[in-house]
Amino acid sequence: MHERADRLASTFVTVDEDLAREFEARLVESSTLAFRVAFSVLRQREDAEDVAQEAFAKAYRSFRQLRDRERFRAWLVRMTFRMAIDRQRANRRRFVREQAIEIARETTGDTVVEHERAEQLWRAIDALPERLRLTIVLAGIQGHDIREVAMLLDVPDGTVKSRLFLARKQLRERLSWMVTDTSTR
Amino acid sequence: MNDPSLDREIESLLATEPSPEFVARVRARVATEPDPGRWRPSFIFATAGAVVVVIVAVIAWPSREPAPAGPKGPALQVQIAPAPVQPIHRQPATLRIVAVAASPDRPIDIDLPDVVIAENEVKAYTTLVSSIRRSRFDVAVPAAPDPNTPLEIKELPAAEPIEIEPIVRLAVLQTEGERP
């Protein structure tokens, strides 16, 4: 009787250990991805790390349903993006002025022109619809190809291609308008 | 601006690394979470509550099973016994039915379903049967009229004429202060 109980307990311990080990592996391989998704929205290191950290905590709570690697990464990307958007809205309401200062500080370009250019690009990305925005950001992170982006977004490859096409088109239009607007000032 | 240069710019914007202690912070944060495999207290309470509600509902729900037969106290029992029935004598004017019970004190036992007949109706019926057995009244049914017999219409008595005073006389009485 006691032996059976011991065996049962050890089975649970093994399952828990397996879960912890798998989660650690996911954390190591996906931490940069989650951080960069959050950073693409917030553009502030501390905020981005906070949001990514909370997303990992949520993922841990539901890790039994997210043990599959691709499913975990797709869920993590969507959750992080959504949480970052929420944080950004809250930040905008509270710290509009402070955020602008932080953006300028975070952008580590060498010259004022580079700063200006980076800021224009960020603004153009911000102005994209959310689905185009997340698609172009994921394609720009760690050199993801179309297949990887499609898996992360859980959409067909063709959808990713059309979204990237639309996103690039809109970015080019906005950037050319911004350049013209800046040069005529 | 072409696509590759745009993509390169976006990549360079996003090429920001998290701080070195980021992963350690996430580990510490996750360590404060309950094990994903373990049930949280809120789940335990919610599940226990749901189980209690189901059990109470099952117990409180009225059973459709018939109640087990057993001693129920002074149940009303009506027995339909093969009593000797008197022949019915048809007469031209009325039809008389006389039912005579073998013994007026014998318990009445009618096995009736509970749902179909209400208790007061059963009581009324048994009272009627016992009254008939005790011959307290005759159940006489008037015979149906013969369709061949011509319908007889009696003449109505003559009504006396009603005298009504003229309206002018009433008006004169009212102006003089008298009530009619």
Interface residues (C-beta under 8 A of the other chain):
Chain A: F12 V15 D16 L19 F23 E24 L27 V28 S31 T32 F35 R36 F39 S40 R45 A48 E49 A52 Q53 E54 F56 A57 Y60 R61 S62 F63 R64 E106 R117 A118 L121 W122 I125 I136 V137 A139 G140 I141 G143 R168 L171 R172 L175 S176
Chain B: M1 D3 L6 D7 E9 I10 E11 L13 L14 T16 E17 P18 S19 F22 V23 R25 V26 R27 R29 V30 E33 P34 D35 P36 G37
